[in-house]
């Protein structure tokens, strides 16, 4: 694992834990993951379109099913009312530590794929807002799925 990848994983982990709150359980982490995916999509759709985000998300899930076969993730189209529901449901059935690591791994895979396509600099510029301090976000926003 490269230093850059390790750093990115720590940034993602910190962002998820900020959203999930103090001493999060698997359900809180699942909600944090969905909220984070929603922010990722909202940042990227204007740049790469629904199809681009969906293709990267689907590929990330496919790669993670190989790396983590215990996670029963299936992709839903972003046009669906709850496109991240399979991730949410799968994370909720795990222990908190496993849910956190699986979520970090999936987001890291997605970010790596995006970076391979558009470069590290543009990826960082596009996603820094997602990883930024979100303590002011309302928890109700996380419960859309």
BATOR-522087 format. One record per atom (N, C-alpha, C, O): atom name; x, y, z. Coordinates in Angstrom, 2 decimals. Each point is the difference from the previous one (the first is absolute). Example, Ala and Ser with C-alpha at 12.3 -4.5 7.8 and 13.67 -1.06 7.14 Angstrom:
BEGIN
  site        u        v        w
     N    13.19    -5.69     7.80
    CA    -0.89     1.19     0.00
     C     0.90     1.20     0.00
     O     1.04    -0.02     0.66
     N    -1.39     1.07    -1.38
    CA     0.82     1.19     0.06
     C    -0.77     1.09     0.73
     O     0.51     1.11     0.17
END
This chain:
BEGIN
  site        u        v        w
     N     0.85    -1.18     0.00
    CA    -0.85     1.18     0.00
     C     0.89     1.23     0.00
     O     0.95     0.09     0.77
     N    -1.26     0.84    -1.61
    CA     0.81     1.21    -0.08
     C    -0.35     0.94     1.15
     O    -1.06    -0.10     0.61
     N     1.98     1.01    -0.33
    CA    -0.23     0.99     1.04
     C    -1.22     0.84    -0.33
     O    -0.80     0.32     0.88
     N     0.64     0.05    -2.15
    CA    -1.16     0.78    -0.42
     C    -1.30    -0.72     0.27
     O    -0.96     0.61     0.47
     N     0.92    -1.90    -0.75
    CA    -1.20    -0.79     0.24
     C    -0.30    -0.09     1.49
     O    -1.15     0.11     0.43
     N     2.19    -0.32     0.36
    CA    -0.19    -0.08     1.45
     C    -0.54     1.32     0.54
     O    -0.91     0.01     0.83
     N     1.47     1.09    -1.30
    CA    -0.47     1.32     0.43
     C    -1.46     0.20    -0.40
     O    -0.81     0.47     0.81
     N     0.46    -0.83    -2.04
    CA    -1.37     0.15    -0.48
     C    -0.96    -0.84     0.85
     O    -1.09     0.46     0.35
     N     1.49    -1.66    -0.01
    CA    -0.85    -0.85     0.83
     C    -0.22     0.63     1.38
     O    -1.10    -0.07     0.54
     N     2.13     0.69     0.01
    CA    -0.15     0.66     1.30
     C    -0.94     1.20    -0.10
     O    -0.79     0.25     0.91
     N     0.88     0.49    -2.00
    CA    -0.88     1.15    -0.21
     C    -1.45    -0.49    -0.13
     O    -0.90     0.59     0.60
     N     0.69    -1.64    -1.36
    CA    -1.34    -0.57    -0.16
     C    -0.52    -0.51     1.33
     O    -1.15     0.26     0.37
     N     1.98    -0.99     0.36
    CA    -0.40    -0.54     1.31
     C    -0.42     1.13     0.94
     O    -1.03    -0.09     0.66
     N     1.83     1.15    -0.61
    CA    -0.32     1.14     0.87
     C    -1.32     0.65    -0.40
     O    -0.81     0.35     0.86
     N     0.60    -0.20    -2.16
    CA    -1.25     0.60    -0.47
     C    -1.20    -0.86     0.39
     O    -1.01     0.53     0.47
     N     1.11    -1.83    -0.65
    CA    -1.10    -0.90     0.36
     C    -0.28     0.06     1.50
     O    -1.16     0.05     0.42
     N     2.21    -0.06     0.38
    CA    -0.19     0.04     1.45
     C    -0.58     1.32     0.47
     O    -0.78     0.02     0.95
     N     1.13     1.08    -1.59
    CA    -0.60     1.31     0.35
     C    -1.50    -0.04    -0.24
     O    -0.78     0.49     0.82
     N     0.38    -1.05    -1.95
    CA    -1.42    -0.05    -0.33
     C    -0.74    -0.98     0.90
     O    -1.14     0.25     0.41
     N     1.78    -1.37    -0.10
    CA    -0.65    -1.05     0.80
     C    -0.18     0.39     1.46
     O    -0.88    -0.52     0.68
     N     1.71     1.42    -0.19
    CA    -0.13     0.44     1.39
     C     0.88    -0.79     0.95
     O     0.72    -0.91    -0.40
     N    -0.81     1.28     1.67
    CA     0.81    -0.63     1.04
     C    -0.44    -1.45     0.22
     O    -1.20    -0.28     0.08
     N     2.15    -0.61     0.01
    CA    -0.26    -1.43     0.24
     C    -1.05    -0.57    -0.94
     O    -1.02    -0.51     0.47
     N     1.23     0.58    -1.75
    CA    -1.03    -0.44    -0.95
     C    -0.15    -1.52    -0.04
     O     0.97    -0.74     0.15
     N    -2.20     0.31    -0.34
    CA    -0.26    -1.41    -0.25
     C    -0.08    -0.19    -1.52
     O     0.17     0.94    -0.76
     N    -0.42    -2.17     0.34
    CA    -0.03    -0.30    -1.43
     C    -1.09     0.79    -0.72
     O     0.19     0.42    -1.14
     N    -1.33    -0.21     1.79
    CA    -1.08     0.75    -0.64
     C     0.42     1.45    -0.23
     O    -0.26     0.56    -1.07
     N     0.88     0.06     2.05
    CA     0.47     1.38    -0.16
     C     1.05     0.09    -1.09
     O     0.02     0.96    -0.77
     N     0.85    -1.96     0.70
    CA     1.02    -0.01    -1.05
     C    -0.62    -0.21    -1.38
     O     0.46     0.58    -0.98
     N    -1.49    -1.40     0.91
    CA    -0.70    -0.21    -1.27
     C    -0.64     1.30    -0.47
     O     0.07     0.33    -1.18
     N    -0.70     0.39     2.09
    CA    -0.60     1.29    -0.35
     C     1.08     1.00    -0.42
     O    -0.19     0.76    -0.95
     N     1.31    -0.75     1.65
    CA     1.11     0.89    -0.35
     C     0.53    -0.34    -1.39
     O     0.33     0.89    -0.78
     N    -0.25    -2.17     0.48
    CA     0.48    -0.43    -1.31
     C    -0.94     0.48    -1.10
     O     0.45     0.53    -1.01
     N    -1.74    -0.72     1.19
    CA    -0.98     0.44    -0.99
     C     0.08     1.52    -0.18
     O    -0.02     0.49    -1.13
     N     0.09     0.25     2.23
    CA     0.10     1.45    -0.09
     C     1.26     0.41    -0.77
     O    -0.02     0.95    -0.78
     N     1.10    -1.66     1.01
    CA     1.25     0.29    -0.68
     C    -0.12    -0.32    -1.49
     O     0.45     0.78    -0.84
     N    -1.05    -1.92     0.52
    CA    -0.20    -0.34    -1.42
     C    -0.88     1.04    -0.69
     O     0.25     0.36    -1.15
     N    -1.27     0.12     1.83
    CA    -0.87     1.02    -0.58
     C     0.80     1.27    -0.29
     O    -0.21     0.64    -1.03
     N     1.11    -0.27     1.93
    CA     0.83     1.19    -0.22
     C     0.99    -0.24    -1.13
     O     0.23     0.90    -0.81
     N     0.35    -2.09     0.75
    CA     0.92    -0.32    -1.10
     C    -0.73     0.15    -1.33
     O     0.50     0.64    -0.92
     N    -1.67    -1.23     0.83
    CA    -0.78     0.08    -1.24
     C    -0.33     1.45    -0.34
     O     0.13     0.40    -1.16
     N    -0.56     0.38     2.15
    CA    -0.38     1.38    -0.30
     C     1.19     0.84    -0.45
     O    -0.16     0.93    -0.78
     N     1.35    -1.25     1.26
    CA     1.21     0.71    -0.43
     C     0.41    -0.40    -1.41
     O     0.48     0.83    -0.77
     N    -0.66    -2.10     0.42
    CA     0.55    -0.52    -1.25
     C    -0.96     0.02    -1.18
     O     0.44     0.12    -1.14
     N    -1.73    -0.22     1.38
    CA    -0.96    -0.06    -1.11
     C     0.14     1.22    -0.93
     O    -0.05    -0.18    -1.22
     N     0.21     1.40     1.74
    CA     0.15     1.12    -0.93
     C     1.25    -0.09    -0.88
     O     0.05     0.60    -1.07
     N     0.95    -1.35     1.51
    CA     1.26    -0.09    -0.74
     C     0.04    -1.21    -0.93
     O     0.36     0.12    -1.17
     N    -0.73    -1.29     1.69
    CA     0.11    -1.23    -0.80
     C    -1.35    -0.59    -0.36
     O    -0.06    -1.02    -0.69
     N    -1.03     1.64     1.13
    CA    -1.35    -0.47    -0.33
     C    -0.45    -1.18     0.84
     O     0.81    -0.66     0.67
     N    -2.12     0.41    -0.71
    CA    -0.57    -1.14     0.71
     C     0.65    -1.31    -0.44
     O     0.35    -0.84     0.82
     N    -0.19     0.70    -2.12
    CA     0.57    -1.23    -0.54
     C     1.43    -0.23     0.45
     O     0.39    -1.14     0.28
     N     0.39     2.19    -0.20
    CA     1.39    -0.12     0.46
     C     0.09    -0.41     1.45
     O     0.78    -0.89     0.35
     N    -1.57     1.52     0.50
    CA    -0.01    -0.35     1.42
     C    -0.51    -1.42     0.18
     O     0.57    -0.78     0.76
     N    -1.64     0.46    -1.47
    CA    -0.58    -1.34     0.11
     C     0.99    -1.08    -0.46
     O     0.10    -1.05     0.63
     N     0.62     1.31    -1.72
    CA     0.98    -0.97    -0.49
     C     1.13    -0.21     1.01
     O     0.41    -1.13     0.24
     N     0.09     2.22     0.35
    CA     1.06    -0.12     1.01
     C    -0.50    -0.70     1.26
     O     0.71    -0.82     0.58
     N    -1.92     1.15    -0.17
    CA    -0.60    -0.62     1.19
     C    -0.21    -1.50    -0.23
     O     0.33    -0.82     0.86
     N    -0.88     0.46    -2.01
    CA    -0.23    -1.41    -0.32
     C     1.31    -0.76    -0.06
     O     0.09    -1.12     0.50
     N     0.93     1.71    -1.11
    CA     1.32    -0.66    -0.07
     C     0.60    -0.15     1.38
     O     0.60    -1.03     0.31
     N    -0.76     2.04     0.53
    CA     0.51    -0.07     1.38
     C    -0.67    -1.14     0.76
     O     0.67    -0.76     0.71
     N    -1.99     0.64    -0.85
    CA    -0.71    -1.09     0.66
     C     0.48    -1.35    -0.51
     O     0.19    -0.94     0.77
     N     0.02     0.84    -2.07
    CA     0.48    -1.24    -0.59
     C     1.37    -0.39     0.55
     O     0.22    -1.16     0.36
     N     0.68     2.11    -0.28
    CA     1.33    -0.28     0.55
     C    -0.07    -0.35     1.48
     O     0.74    -0.86     0.48
     N    -1.62     1.51     0.24
    CA    -0.13    -0.28     1.43
     C    -0.68    -1.35     0.27
     O     0.27    -0.63     1.02
     N    -1.13     0.19    -1.92
    CA    -0.59    -1.35     0.17
     C     1.08    -1.06    -0.10
     O    -0.12    -1.06     0.62
     N     1.17     1.32    -1.39
    CA     1.13    -0.93    -0.10
     C     0.84     0.10     1.27
     O     0.37    -1.01     0.59
     N    -0.06     2.23    -0.16
    CA     0.84     0.22     1.18
     C    -0.72    -0.37     1.30
     O     0.63    -0.46     0.95
     N    -1.93     0.67    -0.91
    CA    -0.81    -0.23     1.20
     C    -1.26    -0.78    -0.38
     O    -1.09     0.57    -0.04
     N     1.23    -1.86    -0.25
    CA    -1.16    -0.77    -0.46
     C    -1.13    -0.07     1.03
     O    -1.14    -0.29    -0.36
     N     1.44     0.54     1.62
    CA    -1.04    -0.04     1.03
     C    -0.97     1.17    -0.12
     O    -1.10    -0.04     0.56
     N     1.49     1.08    -1.29
    CA    -0.86     1.16    -0.18
     C    -0.87    -0.24    -1.24
     O     0.51    -0.16    -1.11
     N    -1.80     0.13     1.31
    CA    -0.93    -0.30    -1.09
     C    -0.51     1.28    -0.65
     O    -1.19     0.31     0.04
     N     2.12     0.41    -0.65
    CA    -0.32     1.27    -0.63
     C    -0.43    -0.19    -1.43
     O     0.64    -0.72    -0.77
     N    -1.73     1.36     0.42
    CA    -0.48     0.06    -1.38
     C    -0.24     1.46    -0.33
     O    -0.47     0.76     0.84
     N     0.77    -0.38    -2.04
    CA    -0.19     1.38    -0.43
     C    -1.42     0.23    -0.49
     O    -0.57    -0.83    -0.71
     N     0.01     1.96     1.11
    CA    -1.27     0.46    -0.53
     C     0.30     1.26    -0.81
     O     0.94     0.74     0.32
     N    -1.71    -0.48    -1.37
    CA     0.22     1.23    -0.76
     C    -0.14     1.23     0.89
     O    -0.82     0.02     0.92
     N     1.61     1.00    -1.19
    CA    -0.08     1.23     0.78
     C    -1.35     0.67    -0.13
     O    -0.37     0.81     0.85
     N    -0.38    -1.15    -1.89
    CA    -1.33     0.58    -0.19
     C    -1.04    -0.62     0.94
     O    -1.09     0.54     0.16
     N     1.43    -1.65     0.47
    CA    -0.91    -0.64     0.96
     C    -0.16     0.89     1.22
     O     0.89     0.79     0.30
     N    -2.02    -0.89     0.41
    CA    -0.19     0.82     1.20
     C     1.04    -0.26     1.09
     O     0.33     0.91     0.76
     N     0.19    -2.13    -0.68
    CA     0.98    -0.34     1.03
     C     1.15    -0.78    -0.63
     O     0.12    -1.21     0.20
     N     0.73     1.90    -0.98
    CA     1.03    -0.73    -0.74
     C     1.05    -0.69     0.85
     O     0.70    -0.90    -0.48
     N    -0.56     1.31     1.74
    CA     1.03    -0.56     0.85
     C    -0.55    -0.94     1.07
     O     0.67    -0.30     0.98
     N    -1.92    -0.17    -1.19
    CA    -0.67    -0.82     1.01
     C     0.70    -1.33     0.25
     O     0.04    -0.46     1.15
     N     0.50    -0.18    -2.17
    CA     0.67    -1.29     0.20
     C     1.23     0.16     0.89
     O     0.28    -0.85     0.84
     N     0.45     1.94    -1.04
    CA     1.17     0.26     0.85
     C    -0.47     0.23     1.43
     O     0.57    -0.55     0.94
     N    -1.59     1.37    -0.78
    CA    -0.53     0.30     1.34
     C    -0.43    -1.27     0.73
     O     0.38    -0.24     1.14
     N    -1.18    -0.58    -1.81
    CA    -0.51    -1.21     0.64
     C     1.12    -0.97     0.35
     O    -0.02    -0.63     1.06
     N     0.99     0.50    -1.94
    CA     1.11    -0.90     0.26
     C     0.85     0.49     1.17
     O     0.41    -0.80     0.84
     N    -0.16     2.10    -0.77
    CA     0.80     0.55     1.10
     C    -0.72    -0.15     1.34
     O     0.63    -0.25     1.02
     N    -1.94     0.42    -1.03
    CA    -0.77    -0.10     1.24
     C     0.06    -1.40     0.62
     O    -0.18    -0.14     1.21
     N     0.44    -0.87    -2.02
    CA     0.04    -1.38     0.50
     C     1.38    -0.40     0.54
     O     0.19    -1.15     0.39
     N     0.75     2.06    -0.37
    CA     1.37    -0.28     0.41
     C     0.28     0.57     1.38
     O    -0.77     0.81     0.53
     N     1.87    -1.24     0.04
    CA     0.51     0.64     1.21
     C     0.47     1.40    -0.41
     O     0.35     0.22    -1.16
     N    -0.33     0.70     2.10
    CA     0.36     1.39    -0.32
     C     1.38     0.11    -0.65
     O     0.15     0.71    -1.00
     N     0.84    -1.39     1.53
    CA     1.35     0.10    -0.56
     C     0.05    -0.53    -1.43
     O     0.66     0.59    -0.86
     N    -1.35    -1.68     0.61
    CA    -0.03    -0.57    -1.35
     C    -0.76     0.93    -0.96
     O     0.41     0.18    -1.14
     N    -1.51     0.40     1.62
    CA    -0.77     0.93    -0.83
     C     0.85     1.21    -0.38
     O    -0.03     0.46    -1.14
     N     0.77     0.06     2.10
    CA     0.86     1.15    -0.27
     C     1.06    -0.35    -1.03
     O     0.18     0.73    -0.98
     N     0.52    -1.83     1.17
    CA     1.08    -0.37    -0.92
     C    -0.53    -0.32    -1.40
     O     0.64     0.34    -1.00
     N    -1.79    -0.98     0.92
    CA    -0.59    -0.30    -1.31
     C    -0.40     1.29    -0.71
     O     0.22     0.13    -1.21
     N    -0.79     0.81     1.93
    CA    -0.39     1.26    -0.59
     C     1.21     0.79    -0.47
     O     0.00     0.56    -1.09
     N     1.04    -0.51     1.92
    CA     1.23     0.69    -0.37
     C     0.59    -0.64    -1.26
     O     0.42     0.70    -0.92
     N    -0.39    -2.00     0.90
    CA     0.58    -0.72    -1.13
     C    -0.77     0.28    -1.30
     O     0.61     0.20    -1.05
     N    -1.93    -0.19     1.12
    CA    -0.81     0.26    -1.19
     C     0.21     1.44    -0.50
     O     0.18     0.22    -1.19
     N    -0.21     0.74     2.10
    CA     0.21     1.39    -0.40
     C     1.42     0.21    -0.53
     O     0.20     0.76    -0.95
     N     0.77    -1.43     1.55
    CA     1.39     0.10    -0.47
     C     0.14    -0.59    -1.40
     O     0.69     0.56    -0.85
     N    -1.33    -1.69     0.60
    CA     0.04    -0.62    -1.33
     C    -0.60     0.95    -1.03
     O     0.57     0.20    -1.07
     N    -1.71     0.39     1.39
    CA    -0.65     0.95    -0.90
     C     0.93     1.18    -0.29
     O     0.18     0.39    -1.15
     N     0.40     0.17     2.20
    CA     0.88     1.16    -0.14
     C     1.23    -0.34    -0.82
     O     0.46     0.82    -0.80
     N     0.09    -2.01     1.00
    CA     1.16    -0.44    -0.78
     C    -0.36    -0.12    -1.48
     O     0.76     0.44    -0.86
     N    -1.90    -1.04     0.56
    CA    -0.44    -0.11    -1.39
     C    -0.18     1.37    -0.63
     O     0.43     0.24    -1.13
     N    -1.06     0.67     1.86
    CA    -0.19     1.35    -0.50
     C     1.34     0.68    -0.24
     O     0.20     0.65    -1.03
     N     0.71    -0.80     1.96
    CA     1.33     0.59    -0.12
     C     0.75    -0.54    -1.21
     O     0.71     0.75    -0.67
     N    -0.85    -2.04     0.41
    CA     0.64    -0.60    -1.17
     C    -0.52     0.60    -1.30
     O     0.72     0.05    -1.00
     N    -1.98     0.41     1.01
    CA    -0.60     0.57    -1.20
     C     0.30     1.49    -0.18
     O     0.31     0.45    -1.10
     N    -0.41     0.31     2.19
    CA     0.09     1.46    -0.14
     C     1.20     0.61     0.71
     O     0.23     1.20    -0.10
     N     0.53    -2.02     0.82
    CA     1.18     0.51     0.69
     C    -0.26     0.30     1.46
     O    -1.13     0.28     0.40
     N     2.20    -0.33     0.38
    CA    -0.11     0.24     1.44
     C    -0.44     1.42     0.34
     O    -0.84     0.20     0.88
     N     1.40     0.77    -1.58
    CA    -0.31     1.40     0.31
     C    -1.46     0.33    -0.17
     O    -0.61     0.60     0.89
     N     0.04    -0.97    -2.02
    CA    -1.42     0.29    -0.25
     C    -0.89    -0.82     0.94
     O    -1.00     0.51     0.50
     N     1.37    -1.75    -0.25
    CA    -0.77    -0.82     0.94
     C    -0.02     0.66     1.38
     O    -1.05     0.09     0.63
     N     2.21     0.36    -0.18
    CA     0.06     0.67     1.30
     C    -0.86     1.25     0.02
     O    -0.73     0.24     0.96
     N     0.82     0.57    -2.00
    CA    -0.80     1.23    -0.05
     C    -1.50    -0.31     0.03
     O    -0.77     0.70     0.66
     N     0.37    -1.74    -1.36
    CA    -1.42    -0.34    -0.07
     C    -0.53    -0.60     1.30
     O    -1.14     0.24     0.38
     N     1.97    -1.03     0.30
    CA    -0.50    -0.73     1.16
     C     0.40     0.58     1.35
     O    -0.47    -0.47     1.03
     N     1.33     1.49    -1.01
    CA     0.39     0.59     1.29
     C    -1.21     0.49     0.79
     O    -0.01    -0.10     1.22
     N    -0.99     0.62    -1.90
    CA    -1.21     0.46     0.69
     C    -0.73    -1.15     0.69
     O    -0.64     0.19     1.03
     N     0.73    -1.37    -1.61
    CA    -0.65    -1.17     0.59
     C     0.70    -0.41     1.29
     O    -0.65    -0.35     0.99
     N     1.97     0.41    -1.01
    CA     0.77    -0.45     1.17
     C     0.12     1.08     1.06
     O     0.47    -0.27     1.11
     N    -0.88     1.50    -1.42
    CA     0.14     1.12     0.93
     C    -0.87    -0.21     1.24
     O    -0.88    -0.85     0.03
     N     1.16     1.65     0.97
    CA    -0.74    -0.05     1.26
     C    -1.47     0.27    -0.26
     O    -0.36     1.05    -0.52
     N    -0.50    -2.02     0.90
    CA    -1.44     0.10    -0.28
     C    -0.81     0.02     1.28
     O    -1.16    -0.41    -0.01
     N     1.71     0.87     1.10
    CA    -0.71    -0.02     1.28
     C    -1.29     0.79    -0.02
     O    -0.87    -0.22     0.85
     N     0.72     1.13    -1.79
    CA    -1.21     0.80    -0.04
     C    -1.12    -0.66    -0.78
     O    -1.12     0.51     0.01
     N     1.38    -1.64    -0.68
    CA    -1.05    -0.68    -0.76
     C    -1.06    -0.56     0.94
     O     0.29    -0.42     1.11
     N    -1.51     0.44    -1.58
    CA    -1.12    -0.55     0.76
     C    -0.04    -1.51    -0.17
     O     0.11    -0.48    -1.13
     N    -0.27    -0.29     2.23
    CA    -0.11    -1.46    -0.13
     C    -1.15    -0.43    -0.90
     O     0.08    -1.06    -0.62
     N    -1.14     1.83     0.54
    CA    -1.15    -0.39    -0.83
     C     0.38    -0.14    -1.45
     O    -0.63    -0.77    -0.73
     N     1.66     1.50     0.28
    CA     0.44    -0.12    -1.38
     C     0.55    -1.38    -0.29
     O    -0.03    -0.46    -1.14
     N     0.53    -0.20     2.16
    CA     0.62    -1.31    -0.18
     C    -1.02    -1.10    -0.10
     O     0.36    -1.11    -0.40
     N    -1.60     1.35     0.73
    CA    -1.01    -1.05     0.08
     C    -0.89    -0.05    -1.23
     O    -1.13    -0.48     0.09
     N     1.60     0.95    -1.21
    CA    -0.81     0.02    -1.22
     C    -0.22    -1.36    -0.59
     O    -0.94    -0.18    -0.77
     N     1.77    -0.81     1.11
    CA    -0.16    -1.33    -0.59
     C    -0.55    -0.96     0.99
     O    -0.21    -1.17    -0.32
END
